[in-house]
Amino acid sequence: MAKKTGIFILSSWVSLGFYRGTKHYDHDYKKECIRYEERKNNKYYTLNKPQYFYTHCVGYGLFGILLYVNPITAVITIPKEIYRLEVNIRGLNEEKEKDKYYEFF
């Protein structure tokens, strides 16, 4: 019974790492789109329109898995998860718009 519980906890933690990685990529993509829209009519900036790539999103997710599985970095991510839990419980939606919410550490 304890073995199944451990496997469930580990797989949930790994899944959370993948989810956080993909959300980090989504947030970065949104920031790039906003930056592009602000500067697209300015003749002094030559920005390419941002493209959303699923391979990059999966890559961020895999990086999140590596951070959450590694015992050293997992200890560092726990306080960040507590912060995110508090933001969600208290309904602080303005915090979700900040870069700090999406960073791994």
PALOSE-178129 format. One record per residue (C-alpha): residue number from 1; x, y, z. Coordinates in steps of 0.1 Angstrom, whole numbers, padded with zeros to 4 digits. Layout:
REM PALOSE-178129
@resi->NUM	u->X	v->Y	w->Z
...
***
This chain:
REM PALOSE-178129
@resi->1	u->0000	v->0000	w->0000
@resi->2	u->0028	v->0024	w->0009
@resi->3	u->0045	v->0017	w->-0024
@resi->4	u->0014	v->0026	w->-0044
@resi->5	u->0011	v->0058	w->-0024
@resi->6	u->0047	v->0067	w->-0031
@resi->7	u->0043	v->0061	w->-0068
@resi->8	u->0011	v->0082	w->-0069
@resi->9	u->0028	v->0111	w->-0051
@resi->10	u->0059	v->0109	w->-0073
@resi->11	u->0039	v->0108	w->-0105
@resi->12	u->0017	v->0137	w->-0093
@resi->13	u->0048	v->0157	w->-0085
@resi->14	u->0063	v->0149	w->-0119
@resi->15	u->0031	v->0158	w->-0137
@resi->16	u->0030	v->0191	w->-0118
@resi->17	u->0066	v->0198	w->-0130
@resi->18	u->0055	v->0193	w->-0166
@resi->19	u->0024	v->0215	w->-0161
@resi->20	u->0045	v->0243	w->-0146
@resi->21	u->0070	v->0241	w->-0175
@resi->22	u->0043	v->0244	w->-0201
@resi->23	u->0026	v->0272	w->-0183
@resi->24	u->0060	v->0290	w->-0181
@resi->25	u->0063	v->0287	w->-0219
@resi->26	u->0027	v->0300	w->-0224
@resi->27	u->0034	v->0330	w->-0202
@resi->28	u->0066	v->0338	w->-0221
@resi->29	u->0048	v->0335	w->-0254
@resi->30	u->0020	v->0359	w->-0243
@resi->31	u->0047	v->0384	w->-0232
@resi->32	u->0063	v->0382	w->-0266
@resi->33	u->0030	v->0387	w->-0283
@resi->34	u->0023	v->0418	w->-0262
@resi->35	u->0057	v->0431	w->-0270
@resi->36	u->0052	v->0425	w->-0307
@resi->37	u->0018	v->0442	w->-0308
@resi->38	u->0032	v->0472	w->-0289
@resi->39	u->0062	v->0476	w->-0313
@resi->40	u->0050	v->0463	w->-0347
@resi->41	u->0042	v->0498	w->-0360
@resi->42	u->0074	v->0513	w->-0348
@resi->43	u->0099	v->0517	w->-0376
@resi->44	u->0129	v->0515	w->-0352
@resi->45	u->0122	v->0479	w->-0341
@resi->46	u->0123	v->0449	w->-0364
@resi->47	u->0106	v->0422	w->-0345
@resi->48	u->0094	v->0390	w->-0360
@resi->49	u->0059	v->0378	w->-0351
@resi->50	u->0062	v->0353	w->-0323
@resi->51	u->0053	v->0317	w->-0332
@resi->52	u->0040	v->0291	w->-0308
@resi->53	u->0058	v->0258	w->-0311
@resi->54	u->0046	v->0227	w->-0294
@resi->55	u->0081	v->0213	w->-0294
@resi->56	u->0093	v->0242	w->-0273
@resi->57	u->0063	v->0238	w->-0250
@resi->58	u->0071	v->0202	w->-0245
@resi->59	u->0107	v->0211	w->-0240
@resi->60	u->0098	v->0235	w->-0212
@resi->61	u->0076	v->0208	w->-0197
@resi->62	u->0105	v->0183	w->-0197
@resi->63	u->0127	v->0209	w->-0181
@resi->64	u->0101	v->0213	w->-0154
@resi->65	u->0101	v->0175	w->-0149
@resi->66	u->0138	v->0176	w->-0144
@resi->67	u->0136	v->0204	w->-0119
@resi->68	u->0108	v->0187	w->-0099
@resi->69	u->0124	v->0152	w->-0100
@resi->70	u->0159	v->0163	w->-0089
@resi->71	u->0159	v->0162	w->-0051
@resi->72	u->0181	v->0193	w->-0048
@resi->73	u->0159	v->0215	w->-0070
@resi->74	u->0127	v->0199	w->-0058
@resi->75	u->0134	v->0212	w->-0023
@resi->76	u->0138	v->0247	w->-0038
@resi->77	u->0105	v->0244	w->-0057
@resi->78	u->0084	v->0235	w->-0027
@resi->79	u->0082	v->0271	w->-0013
@resi->80	u->0072	v->0283	w->-0048
@resi->81	u->0044	v->0258	w->-0049
@resi->82	u->0032	v->0269	w->-0014
@resi->83	u->0032	v->0305	w->-0028
@resi->84	u->0011	v->0294	w->-0058
@resi->85	u->-0013	v->0274	w->-0036
@resi->86	u->-0019	v->0305	w->-0015
@resi->87	u->-0024	v->0327	w->-0045
@resi->88	u->-0050	v->0302	w->-0058
@resi->89	u->-0068	v->0297	w->-0025
@resi->90	u->-0070	v->0334	w->-0018
@resi->91	u->-0081	v->0342	w->-0054
@resi->92	u->-0053	v->0367	w->-0060
@resi->93	u->-0057	v->0368	w->-0098
@resi->94	u->-0035	v->0399	w->-0102
@resi->95	u->-0006	v->0379	w->-0088
@resi->96	u->-0011	v->0354	w->-0117
@resi->97	u->-0003	v->0381	w->-0142
@resi->98	u->0032	v->0387	w->-0127
@resi->99	u->0064	v->0370	w->-0140
@resi->100	u->0072	v->0359	w->-0104
@resi->101	u->0042	v->0335	w->-0104
@resi->102	u->0055	v->0316	w->-0134
@resi->103	u->0092	v->0313	w->-0125
@resi->104	u->0104	v->0280	w->-0113
@resi->105	u->0123	v->0294	w->-0083
***
